[in-house]
Amino acid sequence: MRAKSLRQALLAGAMAAVASLTLGGLAAHAAGPDTVRWQVDADRGYSADVVQFTLRGQGGDERSVISSPSSLNVLSGLTAAQLRSSTPQHVAFKVQRDAGEFDCEGTAQDQHASGECRFQGSQSFAQLLQARGVGRANTDELYQMTVHNVGADYVAELHGLRVTPTVEELSRAGQHGVS
């Protein structure tokens, strides 16, 4: 019982901090970019099925970059063999998450790959958020939640703790690493 109360207090504090950053104007604008470029580096010393995956978004004056180790299983359709090729290989893969999906294409060669993605927000996830009392997410908010992998399990955990953030707070929580 005490652990649950502590978790609720910590989560409430984290959500308040996110809200304060948002209201104070210190958080980045949550707009989905016009262009999403991606890059994969397979020579970072990880295991054979783990690569460094980077997304760079740009729209108007806004720019965003997120980069982290990712399993090739998450990059559905991209293979280690394509990355190892000594000649340029056309590649296409998807990154599917609860809040949306990136449909990516580009070129791979010598442990590196790059290209562009198209983003599609999940309307069923937007409806789930609305049903949970969070609100209805727009494309920009779905983009942020997809990039930071804020999904149905995250929302369910908050609901179980009787915490109902706004869509904007949920989007910002992902950006700030609130787990």
C-alpha positions as CSV (number, residue, x, y, z in Angstrom):
1,M,0.0,0.0,0.0
2,R,2.8,2.4,0.9
3,A,4.6,1.7,-2.4
4,K,1.5,2.5,-4.4
5,S,1.1,5.8,-2.5
6,L,4.8,6.6,-3.1
7,R,4.4,5.9,-6.8
8,Q,1.3,8.1,-7.0
9,A,3.1,10.9,-5.2
10,L,6.2,10.6,-7.5
11,L,4.1,10.5,-10.6
12,A,1.9,13.4,-9.5
13,G,5.1,15.4,-8.9
14,A,6.6,14.5,-12.3
15,M,3.3,15.4,-14.0
16,A,3.2,18.7,-12.2
17,A,6.8,19.5,-13.3
18,V,5.9,18.7,-16.9
19,A,2.8,20.9,-16.6
20,S,4.9,23.7,-15.2
21,L,7.5,23.5,-18.0
22,T,4.7,23.5,-20.5
23,L,2.9,26.5,-19.0
24,G,6.2,28.3,-18.4
25,G,7.0,28.0,-22.1
26,L,10.3,26.2,-21.5
27,A,9.3,23.0,-23.2
28,A,9.8,22.6,-27.0
29,H,6.9,23.1,-29.3
30,A,5.1,19.8,-29.9
31,A,4.5,20.2,-33.6
32,G,5.0,17.3,-35.9
33,P,7.7,18.1,-38.4
34,D,7.2,18.5,-42.2
35,T,10.2,16.3,-42.9
36,V,11.4,13.4,-40.8
37,R,14.9,12.1,-41.7
38,W,16.3,8.9,-40.2
39,Q,19.7,7.4,-39.8
40,V,20.9,4.0,-38.7
41,D,24.5,3.3,-37.5
42,A,25.3,-0.4,-37.0
43,D,29.0,0.1,-36.1
44,R,28.5,1.5,-32.5
45,G,29.8,-1.7,-30.8
46,Y,26.3,-3.0,-29.9
47,S,25.3,-6.6,-30.6
48,A,24.6,-7.6,-34.2
49,D,20.8,-7.0,-33.9
50,V,21.1,-3.6,-32.1
51,V,21.8,-0.3,-34.0
52,Q,21.8,3.4,-33.2
53,F,18.5,4.8,-34.6
54,T,18.2,8.6,-35.0
55,L,15.1,10.6,-36.1
56,R,15.5,14.2,-37.1
57,G,12.4,16.2,-37.6
58,Q,12.1,19.7,-39.2
59,G,9.1,21.9,-39.7
60,G,9.2,25.7,-40.0
61,D,11.7,27.0,-37.4
62,E,11.4,23.8,-35.2
63,R,13.9,21.0,-35.2
64,S,14.0,17.9,-33.1
65,V,16.5,15.0,-32.8
66,I,16.1,11.8,-30.9
67,S,18.6,9.0,-31.0
68,S,18.8,5.7,-29.1
69,P,19.9,2.1,-29.4
70,S,17.2,0.1,-31.1
71,S,16.7,-3.6,-31.9
72,L,16.4,-4.4,-35.6
73,N,13.1,-6.1,-34.6
74,V,11.7,-2.5,-34.0
75,L,12.8,-1.4,-37.5
76,S,10.5,-3.9,-39.2
77,G,11.9,-4.7,-42.6
78,L,15.5,-3.6,-42.1
79,T,18.0,-6.4,-41.9
80,A,21.6,-6.8,-40.7
81,A,22.5,-8.1,-44.2
82,Q,21.2,-4.9,-45.8
83,L,23.3,-2.8,-43.5
84,R,26.5,-4.9,-44.1
85,S,26.2,-4.6,-47.9
86,S,29.3,-3.1,-49.6
87,T,27.0,-1.7,-52.4
88,P,24.1,0.7,-51.9
89,Q,20.9,-1.2,-51.0
90,H,17.4,0.3,-51.2
91,V,15.7,-0.2,-47.8
92,A,12.2,0.2,-46.5
93,F,11.0,-0.4,-43.0
94,K,8.3,0.6,-40.5
95,V,8.5,1.6,-36.9
96,Q,5.1,0.8,-35.4
97,R,4.0,2.1,-32.0
98,D,0.6,2.5,-30.3
99,A,0.4,6.3,-31.1
100,G,1.4,6.0,-34.7
101,E,3.8,4.6,-37.3
102,F,6.8,5.8,-39.3
103,D,7.0,4.4,-42.8
104,C,10.7,4.8,-43.8
105,E,12.7,4.5,-47.0
106,G,16.3,5.1,-47.9
107,T,19.7,3.6,-48.7
108,A,22.0,1.3,-46.7
109,Q,25.7,0.5,-47.2
110,D,28.7,-0.3,-45.0
111,Q,26.9,-0.4,-41.6
112,H,25.1,2.9,-42.2
113,A,21.7,3.8,-43.6
114,S,19.6,6.9,-44.0
115,G,16.5,8.3,-45.7
116,E,13.1,9.8,-45.0
117,C,10.0,8.7,-43.1
118,R,6.3,9.5,-43.4
119,F,4.4,9.7,-40.2
120,Q,0.8,8.4,-39.7
121,G,-0.8,9.0,-36.3
122,S,-3.1,6.3,-34.9
123,Q,-6.7,7.4,-34.8
124,S,-7.6,4.3,-32.6
125,F,-5.0,5.5,-30.1
126,A,-6.4,9.0,-30.2
127,Q,-9.9,7.5,-29.5
128,L,-8.4,5.4,-26.6
129,L,-7.0,8.6,-25.0
130,Q,-10.4,10.3,-25.3
131,A,-12.2,7.3,-23.8
132,R,-9.7,7.4,-20.8
133,G,-10.5,11.1,-20.2
134,V,-7.1,12.3,-21.4
135,G,-8.6,14.2,-24.4
136,R,-8.3,13.7,-28.2
137,A,-4.8,14.0,-29.5
138,N,-4.0,15.8,-32.7
139,T,-1.4,14.7,-35.2
140,D,1.3,16.8,-33.6
141,E,0.7,15.2,-30.2
142,L,0.5,11.7,-31.7
143,Y,3.8,12.4,-33.4
144,Q,5.5,13.3,-30.0
145,M,4.0,10.2,-28.3
146,T,5.1,8.0,-31.1
147,V,8.7,9.3,-31.1
148,H,8.9,8.8,-27.3
149,N,7.0,5.5,-27.3
150,V,4.1,6.7,-25.0
151,G,1.5,4.0,-25.5
152,A,-1.5,2.2,-24.2
153,D,0.4,0.5,-21.3
154,Y,1.7,3.9,-20.1
155,V,-1.9,5.3,-20.2
156,A,-3.2,2.2,-18.4
157,E,-0.6,2.5,-15.7
158,L,-1.5,6.1,-15.1
159,H,-5.2,5.2,-15.1
160,G,-4.5,2.5,-12.5
161,L,-2.9,5.1,-10.3
162,R,-5.9,7.3,-10.8
163,V,-3.9,9.9,-12.6
164,T,-5.5,11.5,-15.7
165,P,-3.1,13.9,-17.5
166,T,-4.2,16.1,-20.4
167,V,-3.1,15.1,-23.9
168,E,-0.4,17.8,-23.8
169,E,0.9,16.7,-20.4
170,L,1.1,13.1,-21.7
171,S,3.0,14.2,-24.8
172,R,5.4,16.3,-22.7
173,A,5.9,13.4,-20.2
174,G,7.3,11.3,-23.0
175,Q,9.6,14.2,-24.1
176,H,10.9,14.6,-20.6
177,G,11.4,10.9,-20.0
178,V,8.7,10.5,-17.3
179,S,8.3,6.7,-16.9
